[in-house]
Amino acid sequence: MEAQLFCCEGDRPPVRRAHPDSNLLTERVLGALLRAEDKCLPAPNYFKCVQREIAPYMRRLVATWILEVCEEQKCEDDVFPLAVNYLDRFLSVEPTKKNHLQALGAACMFLASKLKETIPLTAEKLCIYTDNSVTPSQLLQMELLVLNKLKWDLASVTPLDFIDYFLCHLPVSREDRAILRKHAQTFVALCATDVKFIASPPSMVAAGSIVAAVEGLQTKLGGNVLMSQKLIKQLAQTIRSDPDCLKACQEQIETLLETSLRQAQQHRSVTVETKNAGEGQGLSTTPTDVRDINI
C-alpha cells in the first residue's frame, strides 16, 4: 500500500466551536468572577522580594515570546493571558535562575493550552520554539514544578473573562462590537507583556481596555467625550471601582500603546540596518532575541 505524507507543520486542525452562551453574561457570573479575581493575582513586588536573577526586562522578553508563539500557533485567545498569569504567580513564590526562564514560559504555555484548547500544544512543538534548548523531559519536569507551586489551582481569572460581558452592554451594532473586541484583546495582550500591570485586577485591565478601544474608535462609532465619560462611570460601577482609577488605567494603556508602536518602528529600522550591514554573521532566528539573558 502506498503511503501518503502530509506536511502539517504550522497548521492546526479546525476546531468546532459552540455557539455563544448568553447564560455566561449574567450578573451572577460577573459577581463570581469579581470575587475570584483577587485569589489569582501575583505579588506586585516579586522582583525585589523573591527574585535575585530575574529582572523586569527579562520577564517582558519571555512574555513577548509566549505571545509570538501563541499567535503563530493560532492558539485560543485565552491561552496567552492565562500563561502569563501562571508565569507571574510562579515567580511570586519561587526564586528562579535566568537560564530556566524560557523553560518556565514554555511550561506555563503548555498548561494554559491544555486548559483552554481542544487540541493543545505538544511538548515537542514547544521545545522546537526554544531552539531545542529545552528537552521534552525538562519541559515536563518544569510543568510538574509549576503545578506544585501553584497548588494545582489553574482556573485563574483573566481580563478576557470580562470583555464579552462589558461589550454586551454597550449600545453598538454587532459589527462594531466585533471590532471593539478585537481592539480590546490587543490592549489586554499588550498589558500582559508589561510589568506595570502585573498586580492590576483583571476586571480593571478589561474595563480600561474597553474604554481605550472606544476612545480609539470614536470617529467610526460616532461617539464623543461625554460618551467616554459615561462609559467610564458605567464600567467603574460594574467592577466596583473608582472612576478616576479606571480613567488612570485607560490612560496608562494608551501610553503603553504609544510606547509600543514607537519601539516597534525603531526596531524595524534597526532590523533593516542590521540585515544590510551584518547579513550572514549569525543573527538570532528565535521568535524573540533573548540570547542576552541566556535562555
N, C-alpha and C positions, 0 to 999 in steps of 0.2 A: 504493500500500500504506500502510495506516495505521500510523504508528509509535507505539510504546508507551514511555512514560517511566517509569523506576523511580528512586525516591529511596532510595539505599542509604547515605547519609552516616551514619557512626557504626556501621554494621553490617558485620561481616566474614564472608565466606563460611565455612561449616563446613569443618573440615579433618578428613580421615580420619586416624585415629591407629593406629599399630601396637600390638600387644599388648606389655606389659612383657617385657623380655628378661632372664631370670634370669642369663644369662652376663655381664651388666654389673654384677652384685652379688657378684662373687667377690673373694677376697683379692688375686689378681693385678691386677685393675683398681684396687682400693684402693691397692695399692703404687705403681702407676703415677701415680695422682692425687697421692699424698703426695710423690713425687719431683718432680712437675711444679709443684706449687703455689707453691714459693718463686720460681720463674722469672717469675711474672706478678704479683708483689707490687709495688705502687708504693712510692716513697720515703716514709717516715713524716714527714719534716720539710720537705716541699717548699714549704710556706707561708713558711718562713724562708729556705731556701737558693735557691729558684728563683723563686718568685712575688713580685712587687712590688706588684701592684694587687689580686690575688685574696686575699680573707680567708676564714676558715673558714665564716662565716655565709653568704657568697655561694655557696660550694660546696654547703652544706646546702639552700639555696633551689633551686638548679638540680637537685640530686639529687631533691628532693621533686617538682619539676615533672616530671622524667622519669618518676617513679613514677606520678604522676597521669595522664600521657599513656598510659603502658603499661596502666594499669587501665582507662581509658576506651576504649582501642582493643582491649582483651581480648587483649593480647599473650601469648605463651608466658611461663611463669614465669621462664625463664632470661634473658629479654631485659633486664630491669631490672638485676639484679646484674652482668651482663656489660657493659652500657652504662656503669655507674658505674666498673667496673674500667678500661675504656678511658679514661674521663674522668680518673681519678686517675693512671693511667700517663702520659697525655699531659701533665698538669700537673706531673708529676715531672721532666720533661725540657725543657719548652718554656714560657718566660715568656709569659703571655697577658694581654691587656688585658681589663678587666672588661666592656667593651661587646661582646666577642667570646665571652663565656662561654656565652650561650644558644645561639649557633650551634654551639659546640663540643659542648654537651649534645645538640643535635639530631643532629649528625653521629655521635656515639657511639651514640645510639639507632638511627639509620639502619643503622649497621654491625652492631650486635647483632641487629637484626631480620632483616637479610639472612642472618646466620649461623645463626639459631635457628628461623626461621619458614618454613613452606611458602609462605605469601603474605606477604611482608614489607611494612612500611610504605612508602609512597611519599614522595618528596621533597616533592611538592606538599602532601600532607596534613600533613607535619611543619612546613612553612613556615606553614601556617594556624595551627598551635598556637603559633607565635611571634608571632601577631598580624601576620603578614607583615612583621615587622621583618627577616627573613632571606629572601632570594630563593632559588629552586631552584639557580641557578648558584652563589651564595655557599655554599650547603649542600654542593654537590658539590666545590667548591674546598676547603672545610674537611674534607670526607671524605678527600680525597687527602692533605691535610696530616697528618691523624691517622694514616692508613695509613703514611705515610713515617716519622713519629716513632715509631710502634710497630713499625717494620720489618716490617710486614705479618704480624706474629705475633698473630693474633686468637683463637687457641684457648686462652683463659685458663681456669683452673680457678676455679670459684665455689663458695660454700658449698652450693648446691643439688646439686652433683655428689656430695656425700657423704650427703645427707639420706636417700635411699632405702636406701643400704647400712646406715646406722645403724638405721633403722626395721625392716628385715627381720630384725634380730637381737633385737628386743625381744619378750618373751613376752606380746603383746597380740593381741586379735582384729583382723580386717581392718577392721572399722568404727572401732575405737579408733585403729588405725594411720592411717586416713584423717584422723581428727580431729587427731591429733598432727602429721601432715604439714602440715595447713593452719595450725596454730598456729606450727610451726617456720618455715614460709615467711614468716609475718608477722614473726617475730623477725629473720629474715635480711634482709628488706626494710628493717626499722627500723634495723638495724646499718649497712646500706649508705648510709643518709642521714646517719649520724653520723660526724664526723671522728675520733672516738676509735678506731674500728675500721678505719681506712684500712690500717694495716700488719698487722692481725691475720691469721694464716693462715686460709684458707677452712675448713680442717678444724676449727680451733678454734672459729670462729664457728658452724659447723654443729653441732658437738657441744654447745656452750653453748646453742644454740637448742633442741636436742632436750631437754636437761636442764631448761631453763626451761619448755618446753612440758609435760613430765611433771610438774614441780612445780606448774604452774598447774592441772593436771587431776587432782591427787592424789585428790580425792574421787570423781570419776567413774571413775577407773581402779582405785580400791581400793588405792592404793599407800600407802607410809609413808616415814618418814625413812630407814630402813635401805635401802629400795628405791632411793631417790635416791642415797645414798652408794655403793651397789653399782654403779649405773649410771654414776656419775662415774668410778669406778675402771675400769670396763669400757671406757668410751669413751676415757679418758685412755691406757689401754694400747693401744687400737686406733690412735689417732692419734700414739702415741709421744710423749706429753707428760706433764707432772707433774699429778697430780690437783688439787693446790692451784691451779695455773694455770687449769685448767678450771673449778674452783669459782669463782674470781675472775671469769672471763669470764661465767659464768652470772649471777652477782650484778650484774655491770655491765649485762648485757642487761635484767635485771629492773628495775634502777634507771632505765635508759633508757625502758622501757615506762611506768613510773610518771610520769616527767617528760613523756613524750609525751602521755599521757592528760590530765594536768593542763593542759598547754599547749593541747590541743585544746578542753578545756572552757572555758578562758579566752578562746580565740579565738572560740568560738561566742557567748559572752556579749558580746564586743566587737562581733562582726559584727551581732548583733541591735540593739545600741545604735546603731551607726553607720548601719545601714539606717533606723532610725527617725528619727535626727537629721539624716542627710545624704543622703537619697534625692534622686536627680537632680542630684548635684554631681560627676558624672564619676568615680565609683569604678571601680577597675580590674576588668575582667572576664576577665583572663587566668587560666589554671589556678592559677598561684601569683603573688601580687603581688610582682613583682621590679623594679618601676619605680625603687625607691630605689638600685639598683645599676646602672641604665642598661643593661639588656639586654632 
